[in-house]
Amino acid sequence: MTNQISGTAITLNPDAVASLHDDGLVILHTRKGQMFTANRIGARIWRGIELQLPVEVIADEIGKEYRIAPATVREHAARFLAELGRHNLIERGPDHE
């Protein structure tokens, strides 16, 4: 299983409504009626996707702030994104060259 996230366009599912809080994030999938939560780091990733920032940029900013190796942050971000995708909270587009 690869954790590569480079070049993949990621957008938020329009059926996913999020509420950002100091402690993290709450997401409601309106069509399914399911609720999900994430911590502050998950909220930062979600917000970065909202702002259409590349995932690498989001991960680099988190890594710098928390003094975590870039490879570690990218690996965890990829896992978080995979989980969001599994619950249809994000959509992945074609790879960009």
C-alpha positions as CSV (number, residue, x, y, z in Angstrom):
1,M,0.0,0.0,0.0
2,T,1.4,3.3,-1.0
3,N,1.0,6.5,0.9
4,Q,1.9,8.7,-2.0
5,I,-0.3,11.8,-2.2
6,S,1.7,13.8,-4.7
7,G,-0.2,15.1,-7.7
8,T,-3.7,13.9,-6.8
9,A,-6.4,16.5,-6.9
10,I,-8.5,16.2,-3.7
11,T,-11.8,17.9,-3.2
12,L,-14.4,17.8,-0.5
13,N,-17.6,15.9,-1.1
14,P,-20.4,18.4,-1.3
15,D,-22.5,16.1,0.9
16,A,-19.9,16.6,3.7
17,V,-20.5,19.6,6.0
18,A,-17.8,20.4,8.5
19,S,-17.6,22.5,11.6
20,L,-14.1,23.5,12.8
21,H,-13.5,24.0,16.5
22,D,-10.5,24.7,18.7
23,D,-10.3,21.0,19.5
24,G,-10.7,19.7,16.0
25,L,-13.4,19.0,13.5
26,V,-16.9,17.5,13.2
27,I,-18.0,16.4,9.8
28,L,-21.6,15.4,8.9
29,H,-22.2,13.4,5.7
30,T,-25.7,14.8,5.0
31,R,-26.8,12.2,2.5
32,K,-25.8,9.3,4.8
33,G,-26.6,10.9,8.1
34,Q,-23.2,9.9,9.5
35,M,-21.0,12.0,11.8
36,F,-17.2,11.9,12.0
37,T,-14.7,13.7,14.2
38,A,-11.0,14.5,13.9
39,N,-8.4,16.1,16.1
40,R,-6.7,19.5,15.4
41,I,-4.3,18.0,12.9
42,G,-7.2,16.5,10.9
43,A,-8.9,19.9,11.1
44,R,-5.8,21.5,9.6
45,I,-5.7,19.0,6.8
46,W,-9.5,19.5,6.1
47,R,-9.1,23.3,6.1
48,G,-6.2,23.1,3.7
49,I,-8.2,21.0,1.3
50,E,-11.0,23.6,1.6
51,L,-8.5,26.2,0.6
52,Q,-7.3,24.0,-2.3
53,L,-3.8,23.8,-0.9
54,P,-1.6,20.9,-2.1
55,V,-1.5,18.2,0.5
56,E,2.3,18.4,0.5
57,V,2.1,22.1,1.5
58,I,-0.4,21.3,4.3
59,A,1.9,18.4,5.5
60,D,5.0,20.6,5.4
61,E,3.3,23.4,7.4
62,I,2.2,20.9,10.1
63,G,5.6,19.3,10.2
64,K,7.3,22.6,10.7
65,E,4.9,23.7,13.4
66,Y,5.1,20.5,15.4
67,R,8.7,19.6,14.5
68,I,7.8,16.3,12.9
69,A,9.8,14.8,10.0
70,P,8.1,15.6,6.7
71,A,7.9,11.9,5.7
72,T,6.1,11.1,8.9
73,V,3.6,13.9,8.5
74,R,2.9,12.9,4.9
75,E,2.4,9.2,5.8
76,H,-0.1,10.1,8.5
77,A,-1.8,12.7,6.2
78,A,-2.1,10.0,3.6
79,R,-3.7,7.6,6.1
80,F,-6.1,10.3,7.2
81,L,-7.1,11.1,3.6
82,A,-7.6,7.4,2.9
83,E,-10.0,7.2,5.8
84,L,-11.8,10.3,4.6
85,G,-12.0,8.7,1.1
86,R,-13.3,5.4,2.6
87,H,-16.2,7.3,4.1
88,N,-16.8,9.3,0.9
89,L,-16.0,12.6,2.6
90,I,-13.5,13.6,-0.1
91,E,-13.1,12.9,-3.8
92,R,-9.9,12.2,-5.6
93,G,-9.4,13.5,-9.1
94,P,-6.9,12.5,-11.7
95,D,-3.2,12.9,-11.1
96,H,-1.7,16.1,-12.3
97,E,1.5,16.0,-14.3
